[in-house]
Amino acid sequence: MAVSKEKKEQTLAGYAELLAKSNAIIITKYGGMSMPQLDKVRKQVRAAEGEFHITKNTLIKKALAERGMNVPDEWLTTSTAMSFCFKDPSAVAKAVGDLNKEFEVFKPVGGLVSGHAIDSKGVKELASLPPIETLRAQIIGVLQAPASGIVGAINAAIGGVAYALQAKVDKEQPAAA
């Protein structure tokens, strides 16, 4: 049954909204999966703060092109689904990787991170990253390390000056009998 033009426009608008909200997208092939398996995928991607949608290839190609996002045509053939990442792309990529181990027919083929295409190897690398909170803590630690080093050096210098002044005062005062 043919889909009406109005329905296609609604679907296209929905894709555009999802693309606008996402900071990363993981494209997967899912052919041969049952509805309970797909429900499990949706649940795990949702737990990673993303959304999993089975997409219409021609419409998602158009939505991607309208946003200036390009992916290889072979990624958008046959049974295609997308996981839209709203918070932590590595968490969604990790969920997709775990699901790939559980369901052989569920395969990541690539994705988009900040509008740039990554292949399936890039998706695996993304999944291997620590959670975003850990990365932020590491960056803050790196930024704070030089500051604490400077504070330590200044304290040592001030302590050295104070020690030298105290030694001079002690030397110039007459010794008590």
N, C-alpha and C positions, 0 to 999 in steps of 0.2 A: 504494500500500500504506500502510495506516494505521500510524502510529508508536505504539508501546505507551506506556502511561502512565509506566512505569518509565524508558523511554528519554527521554521528555520531561522527567522530573524530573532525570535525569542531565545533560541538555543545559542545563536551567535552572540547575542547581548550577554547571556549568562557566561559564556566562555570569556568574553572581554572583561567582565567583572572579576572572574576568578584569576585571570592573568594579571589584572591590575593589582589585586590584593597579594599576589604571590611573590615571594622573593626567590623562589626556585620551583622548578617543575621536573618531575621524573616521569619519563615516558616508558611504558611497559607494554609487553605483549601478554595476553592472557588467554588465548584460544584454548578451548577444551576444559575450562574451569566450570565447576557447578555453582549454583547460586549460593549454597552455604559457604563454599570456599571464597567466593567474591565478597560475601558478607563479612567473613573473617578479615579479608584484606581491608575492607572499608573501616572496620572496627580498629584494627591495629594502626592504620594511617591516621585515623581520627585521634587515637591515643597519643600519637606523635605530633599533634596539633597541625594536621593537614587534612585534605579532603581527597578522596579517590573517586574519579569519575570515568566511566566508559565514554569515549568520545566518538563523534562522527568525524572521520578523517578529513573530508572536504571542508567542513565547517571550522574545525580547529586549525587547519592550514590557513584558512582565510583570516581567522581571528589572530593568529600568530603574525601573519603578514601585515595586517593592519597596525600592529604594535611594533613592527620592524624587527621581529624575532624570526630567525630562520633556522630550520633544522633540516637535515637530509631527508629527502622524500621517502627513502626506504624505512625510516622510523615511523612514518604515518601510513602504513599499509596494513591490510588484514585487520585482526582484532586488536585495537589500540585502546589503551587506557592511560590516564594521567593522574599522578599524585601531585596535588598543589600544596606547596609548603608555605605556611603563613608565618611561622616563627623560626624554628631551627631546622634548616635543610638537612643537616647531618642526622637528626633524629628520624626524619621521614625516610632518608636514604637507607639508614640502618634497618628500619622496619621493612622496607621493600627488599633489602638484601636477605633478611631473615625469612621473609615469605618466599623468596626465590629458592631458598634451601628446602623449605617445606613443600612447595609446589613446583615441580620441575617446569611446568608449562608457563609459569609466571616469571617472565624475564625482563629485567630492565634493559632497554636498548640505548638509552641516552637521556639527556635532559637539558634544561636551561638553568643557569645560575646567574642572576643579575643580567639576564638577557643574552648571555653567551652560551653557546652549545657545548655540552660535554658528552663524551661517548660513554659506553657502559663501564669502561675502566675508570673514567672520571667519577661515575656514580659510586663505584666501589671505594674509591679514594675519599669521596665525600662522606661515605658511611663510616670510614675509619677515623674521621676527625672526632675529637672529644666534644661533649655537649657545649653549646654556646656559652653557658655560664662559666664553665671551666676555662674556655679560651679567654673570656673577659678577665677572669681572675689572673690568668697568666700574663696578660698584657699589662694589667695594673701592677703586678709584681715587677715586671721588667721596667716599667716607668718609674716605680718607687725606688728601685735599687740605687740608681745614681743619686737620687735626692737624699736617701738615708746615708749614703757614702759621704756626701758633701756635709751633711749635718755632723757626722762623726769626725770628719777632718776639722771642721770649725771648732767643735767641742774640744778636740785634742789641742788645737792651736791656742784656744782660750785657756785651757788648763795649763799648757806650757808657759804661757805668759804669766798666769797667776802664780805658778810655781816659781818662776824666775823672780818675780816681784817679791814674793815672800822670802826667798833666799837672800835677796839684797837687803830687805828690811832686817832680817835676822843677823846679817853680817854687820850692819851699821849700828845696831843697838848694842850698848855695852852689856857684857855678860853679867848676870846677876850672881852675887857672891854667896 
